Amino acid sequence: MMVNSLISAYVKVTERWNHIISLTNDIIKPRVKANLLMSLLLIRWNAATKKMYMTGAWHEYLMIYKYKENKCFNIKSGWVAIGMVKDIHKLIKEQEISFEENDVIILYSDGITEAINKPARDGTEAMFGEEKLMRAVEEAPLVWWIKTARSIFKHISMQLSKFMGYKFIQLDDITLVTVQYKSEK
């Protein structure tokens, strides 16, 4: 809640999202236990320039399905988490992301990639992982002539459920968000 409150406040006074994460870390680091870290990924759409920006703090990859290539790509989000070190101002970077019409961004928590295929951990289980996630994106059905954010979301959900089975014990949160760039036509 502290991180959410700080980011919500800082976003009102600056558009430099790397600065927002760094300022948030300045407040959080001295107030939490050394072993408490938080990863996050912020994306920002500039409607005037039609550009997407990403700033990450040690989170999962940003996954993007590129319509023109009919392929899914991973983009590393950052190398340091909130609460990891005292000063992260020089470590957090904002980067522009190529995001074109009909592209889909897939945001997900590690509860998806680290989901296991057995009800209990016994050493023989497997994780869903990034490769299966990317394959689920690429194999999502077309709606008319394109993959949509909804068709990708549904296909990932079905593939993950099949992989985990119905008697699984969920060990972590599962968060999945898909965002598609649609023209204003």
BALOBA-1460 file (C-alpha; in Angstrom, 3 decimals):
// residues 185
<rec num="1" residu="m" x="0.000" y="0.000" z="0.000"/>
<rec num="2" residu="m" x="2.880" y="2.346" z="0.723"/>
<rec num="3" residu="v" x="4.347" y="1.837" z="-2.749"/>
<rec num="4" residu="n" x="0.945" y="2.292" z="-4.385"/>
<rec num="5" residu="s" x="0.350" y="5.520" z="-2.451"/>
<rec num="6" residu="l" x="3.783" y="6.926" z="-3.252"/>
<rec num="7" residu="i" x="3.568" y="6.135" z="-6.956"/>
<rec num="8" residu="s" x="0.050" y="7.576" z="-7.139"/>
<rec num="9" residu="a" x="1.315" y="10.810" z="-5.574"/>
<rec num="10" residu="y" x="4.531" y="11.085" z="-7.613"/>
<rec num="11" residu="v" x="2.766" y="10.470" z="-10.934"/>
<rec num="12" residu="k" x="0.890" y="13.745" z="-10.379"/>
<rec num="13" residu="v" x="4.114" y="15.768" z="-10.212"/>
<rec num="14" residu="t" x="6.474" y="14.147" z="-12.736"/>
<rec num="15" residu="e" x="6.327" y="12.226" z="-16.003"/>
<rec num="16" residu="r" x="9.783" y="10.695" z="-15.488"/>
<rec num="17" residu="w" x="8.739" y="7.256" z="-14.306"/>
<rec num="18" residu="n" x="12.287" y="6.164" z="-13.550"/>
<rec num="19" residu="h" x="12.397" y="9.102" z="-11.133"/>
<rec num="20" residu="i" x="9.077" y="7.992" z="-9.599"/>
<rec num="21" residu="i" x="10.449" y="4.506" z="-8.864"/>
<rec num="22" residu="s" x="13.713" y="5.943" z="-7.487"/>
<rec num="23" residu="l" x="11.908" y="8.403" z="-5.195"/>
<rec num="24" residu="t" x="9.617" y="5.608" z="-4.021"/>
<rec num="25" residu="n" x="12.671" y="3.510" z="-3.159"/>
<rec num="26" residu="d" x="14.174" y="6.467" z="-1.219"/>
<rec num="27" residu="i" x="11.123" y="6.404" z="1.080"/>
<rec num="28" residu="i" x="10.577" y="2.621" z="1.277"/>
<rec num="29" residu="k" x="14.142" y="1.303" z="1.752"/>
<rec num="30" residu="p" x="14.764" y="2.713" z="5.264"/>
<rec num="31" residu="r" x="11.265" y="1.712" z="6.436"/>
<rec num="32" residu="v" x="11.087" y="-2.003" z="5.559"/>
<rec num="33" residu="k" x="13.010" y="-5.105" z="6.541"/>
<rec num="34" residu="a" x="16.126" y="-5.822" z="4.473"/>
<rec num="35" residu="n" x="14.613" y="-9.007" z="3.014"/>
<rec num="36" residu="l" x="11.444" y="-7.277" z="1.758"/>
<rec num="37" residu="l" x="11.739" y="-6.374" z="-1.905"/>
<rec num="38" residu="m" x="9.171" y="-5.331" z="-4.460"/>
<rec num="39" residu="s" x="9.365" y="-5.747" z="-8.186"/>
<rec num="40" residu="l" x="7.146" y="-3.756" z="-10.491"/>
<rec num="41" residu="l" x="6.725" y="-2.705" z="-14.068"/>
<rec num="42" residu="l" x="5.224" y="0.611" z="-15.123"/>
<rec num="43" residu="i" x="4.083" y="1.267" z="-18.662"/>
<rec num="44" residu="r" x="3.057" y="4.667" z="-19.948"/>
<rec num="45" residu="w" x="1.286" y="5.550" z="-23.195"/>
<rec num="46" residu="n" x="1.790" y="9.037" z="-24.614"/>
<rec num="47" residu="a" x="-1.355" y="9.598" z="-26.684"/>
<rec num="48" residu="a" x="0.008" y="12.756" z="-28.332"/>
<rec num="49" residu="t" x="3.142" y="11.066" z="-29.716"/>
<rec num="50" residu="k" x="1.641" y="7.539" z="-29.874"/>
<rec num="51" residu="k" x="4.633" y="6.114" z="-28.016"/>
<rec num="52" residu="m" x="4.834" y="3.518" z="-25.251"/>
<rec num="53" residu="y" x="7.381" y="3.711" z="-22.445"/>
<rec num="54" residu="m" x="8.391" y="1.111" z="-19.859"/>
<rec num="55" residu="t" x="10.179" y="1.461" z="-16.537"/>
<rec num="56" residu="g" x="10.846" y="-1.665" z="-14.550"/>
<rec num="57" residu="a" x="12.203" y="-2.626" z="-11.174"/>
<rec num="58" residu="w" x="13.329" y="-6.266" z="-11.336"/>
<rec num="59" residu="h" x="9.986" y="-7.559" z="-12.535"/>
<rec num="60" residu="e" x="9.155" y="-10.262" z="-15.048"/>
<rec num="61" residu="y" x="9.736" y="-9.433" z="-18.680"/>
<rec num="62" residu="l" x="7.413" y="-7.193" z="-20.599"/>
<rec num="63" residu="m" x="6.020" y="-9.499" z="-23.244"/>
<rec num="64" residu="i" x="4.800" y="-8.035" z="-26.511"/>
<rec num="65" residu="y" x="3.102" y="-9.715" z="-29.442"/>
<rec num="66" residu="k" x="4.117" y="-7.913" z="-32.633"/>
<rec num="67" residu="y" x="1.290" y="-8.146" z="-35.157"/>
<rec num="68" residu="k" x="3.426" y="-7.459" z="-38.245"/>
<rec num="69" residu="e" x="5.905" y="-10.227" z="-37.367"/>
<rec num="70" residu="n" x="3.257" y="-12.581" z="-35.901"/>
<rec num="71" residu="k" x="5.758" y="-13.218" z="-33.100"/>
<rec num="72" residu="c" x="6.060" y="-12.694" z="-29.362"/>
<rec num="73" residu="f" x="9.082" y="-10.958" z="-27.788"/>
<rec num="74" residu="n" x="10.394" y="-10.508" z="-24.228"/>
<rec num="75" residu="i" x="11.851" y="-7.212" z="-23.067"/>
<rec num="76" residu="k" x="13.850" y="-7.200" z="-19.814"/>
<rec num="77" residu="s" x="12.292" y="-4.772" z="-17.377"/>
<rec num="78" residu="g" x="15.117" y="-3.815" z="-15.010"/>
<rec num="79" residu="w" x="17.849" y="-5.142" z="-12.759"/>
<rec num="80" residu="v" x="17.060" y="-3.779" z="-9.292"/>
<rec num="81" residu="a" x="13.955" y="-4.046" z="-7.084"/>
<rec num="82" residu="i" x="12.475" y="-1.488" z="-4.737"/>
<rec num="83" residu="g" x="14.088" y="-2.028" z="-1.336"/>
<rec num="84" residu="m" x="17.133" y="-3.861" z="-2.735"/>
<rec num="85" residu="v" x="19.699" y="-1.055" z="-2.395"/>
<rec num="86" residu="k" x="19.666" y="2.425" z="-0.864"/>
<rec num="87" residu="d" x="20.089" y="4.556" z="-3.999"/>
<rec num="88" residu="i" x="18.703" y="3.349" z="-7.337"/>
<rec num="89" residu="h" x="18.504" y="6.693" z="-9.161"/>
<rec num="90" residu="k" x="21.237" y="5.758" z="-11.671"/>
<rec num="91" residu="l" x="20.035" y="2.149" z="-12.024"/>
<rec num="92" residu="i" x="16.403" y="2.670" z="-13.074"/>
<rec num="93" residu="k" x="15.882" y="3.540" z="-16.739"/>
<rec num="94" residu="e" x="12.832" y="4.348" z="-18.807"/>
<rec num="95" residu="q" x="12.840" y="2.899" z="-22.303"/>
<rec num="96" residu="e" x="10.673" y="3.471" z="-25.327"/>
<rec num="97" residu="i" x="8.845" y="0.367" z="-26.536"/>
<rec num="98" residu="s" x="7.834" y="-0.129" z="-30.145"/>
<rec num="99" residu="f" x="4.047" y="-0.463" z="-29.922"/>
<rec num="100" residu="e" x="2.158" y="-0.355" z="-33.200"/>
<rec num="101" residu="e" x="-1.403" y="-0.914" z="-34.318"/>
<rec num="102" residu="n" x="-2.696" y="-4.422" z="-33.405"/>
<rec num="103" residu="d" x="0.313" y="-5.191" z="-31.182"/>
<rec num="104" residu="v" x="-0.563" y="-6.683" z="-27.772"/>
<rec num="105" residu="i" x="1.306" y="-6.172" z="-24.511"/>
<rec num="106" residu="i" x="1.149" y="-9.028" z="-22.022"/>
<rec num="107" residu="l" x="1.780" y="-8.126" z="-18.367"/>
<rec num="108" residu="y" x="2.001" y="-11.032" z="-15.929"/>
<rec num="109" residu="s" x="3.195" y="-11.957" z="-12.468"/>
<rec num="110" residu="d" x="5.658" y="-14.714" z="-11.648"/>
<rec num="111" residu="g" x="2.703" y="-16.760" z="-10.379"/>
<rec num="112" residu="i" x="2.131" y="-17.659" z="-14.039"/>
<rec num="113" residu="t" x="5.688" y="-18.519" z="-15.055"/>
<rec num="114" residu="e" x="6.368" y="-20.328" z="-11.760"/>
<rec num="115" residu="a" x="3.073" y="-22.271" z="-11.735"/>
<rec num="116" residu="i" x="3.726" y="-26.002" z="-11.410"/>
<rec num="117" residu="n" x="2.044" y="-28.976" z="-13.067"/>
<rec num="118" residu="k" x="1.453" y="-31.057" z="-9.934"/>
<rec num="119" residu="p" x="-0.589" y="-30.589" z="-6.763"/>
<rec num="120" residu="a" x="2.586" y="-30.660" z="-4.622"/>
<rec num="121" residu="r" x="6.288" y="-30.065" z="-5.074"/>
<rec num="122" residu="d" x="8.123" y="-33.392" z="-5.041"/>
<rec num="123" residu="g" x="11.120" y="-32.716" z="-7.281"/>
<rec num="124" residu="t" x="9.525" y="-34.046" z="-10.466"/>
<rec num="125" residu="e" x="7.291" y="-31.065" z="-11.196"/>
<rec num="126" residu="a" x="7.819" y="-28.584" z="-14.016"/>
<rec num="127" residu="m" x="7.117" y="-24.873" z="-14.173"/>
<rec num="128" residu="f" x="4.970" y="-23.222" z="-16.846"/>
<rec num="129" residu="g" x="7.838" y="-20.843" z="-17.690"/>
<rec num="130" residu="e" x="8.306" y="-18.063" z="-20.233"/>
<rec num="131" residu="e" x="8.595" y="-20.371" z="-23.244"/>
<rec num="132" residu="k" x="5.143" y="-21.916" z="-22.676"/>
<rec num="133" residu="l" x="3.729" y="-18.464" z="-22.037"/>
<rec num="134" residu="m" x="5.182" y="-17.125" z="-25.290"/>
<rec num="135" residu="r" x="3.927" y="-20.187" z="-27.161"/>
<rec num="136" residu="a" x="0.430" y="-19.650" z="-25.724"/>
<rec num="137" residu="v" x="0.513" y="-16.065" z="-27.011"/>
<rec num="138" residu="e" x="1.680" y="-17.099" z="-30.477"/>
<rec num="139" residu="e" x="-0.863" y="-19.945" z="-30.697"/>
<rec num="140" residu="a" x="-3.829" y="-17.804" z="-29.613"/>
<rec num="141" residu="p" x="-6.643" y="-17.913" z="-32.167"/>
<rec num="142" residu="l" x="-7.320" y="-15.134" z="-34.633"/>
<rec num="143" residu="v" x="-10.471" y="-13.073" z="-34.327"/>
<rec num="144" residu="w" x="-11.310" y="-12.103" z="-37.879"/>
<rec num="145" residu="w" x="-7.792" y="-11.421" z="-39.132"/>
<rec num="146" residu="i" x="-5.887" y="-10.518" z="-35.960"/>
<rec num="147" residu="k" x="-5.048" y="-11.834" z="-32.510"/>
<rec num="148" residu="t" x="-6.830" y="-9.702" z="-29.943"/>
<rec num="149" residu="a" x="-5.971" y="-8.912" z="-26.348"/>
<rec num="150" residu="r" x="-9.037" y="-10.937" z="-25.358"/>
<rec num="151" residu="s" x="-8.168" y="-14.002" z="-27.481"/>
<rec num="152" residu="i" x="-4.614" y="-13.981" z="-26.107"/>
<rec num="153" residu="f" x="-5.856" y="-13.608" z="-22.504"/>
<rec num="154" residu="k" x="-8.328" y="-16.487" z="-22.904"/>
<rec num="155" residu="h" x="-5.786" y="-18.769" z="-24.599"/>
<rec num="156" residu="i" x="-3.133" y="-18.159" z="-21.915"/>
<rec num="157" residu="s" x="-5.751" y="-18.806" z="-19.200"/>
<rec num="158" residu="m" x="-6.827" y="-22.094" z="-20.811"/>
<rec num="159" residu="q" x="-3.252" y="-23.297" z="-21.404"/>
<rec num="160" residu="l" x="-2.246" y="-22.437" z="-17.838"/>
<rec num="161" residu="s" x="-5.294" y="-24.243" z="-16.416"/>
<rec num="162" residu="k" x="-4.564" y="-27.346" z="-18.504"/>
<rec num="163" residu="f" x="-0.928" y="-27.273" z="-17.417"/>
<rec num="164" residu="m" x="-1.703" y="-26.898" z="-13.714"/>
<rec num="165" residu="g" x="-4.622" y="-29.317" z="-13.667"/>
<rec num="166" residu="y" x="-7.642" y="-28.888" z="-11.479"/>
<rec num="167" residu="k" x="-6.230" y="-30.136" z="-8.169"/>
<rec num="168" residu="f" x="-3.343" y="-27.705" z="-7.994"/>
<rec num="169" residu="i" x="-2.231" y="-25.857" z="-4.901"/>
<rec num="170" residu="q" x="-1.528" y="-22.289" z="-5.954"/>
<rec num="171" residu="l" x="1.641" y="-21.007" z="-4.276"/>
<rec num="172" residu="d" x="1.647" y="-17.439" z="-5.607"/>
<rec num="173" residu="d" x="-0.689" y="-14.819" z="-7.029"/>
<rec num="174" residu="i" x="-1.617" y="-15.055" z="-10.696"/>
<rec num="175" residu="t" x="-1.990" y="-11.751" z="-12.482"/>
<rec num="176" residu="l" x="-2.494" y="-11.366" z="-16.232"/>
<rec num="177" residu="v" x="-3.270" y="-8.205" z="-18.195"/>
<rec num="178" residu="t" x="-3.358" y="-7.863" z="-21.980"/>
<rec num="179" residu="v" x="-3.441" y="-4.493" z="-23.743"/>
<rec num="180" residu="q" x="-3.923" y="-3.995" z="-27.476"/>
<rec num="181" residu="y" x="-3.157" y="-0.964" z="-29.622"/>
<rec num="182" residu="k" x="-6.213" y="-0.216" z="-31.725"/>
<rec num="183" residu="s" x="-6.437" y="2.697" z="-34.110"/>
<rec num="184" residu="e" x="-8.969" y="5.458" z="-33.587"/>
<rec num="185" residu="k" x="-10.635" y="4.809" z="-36.976"/>
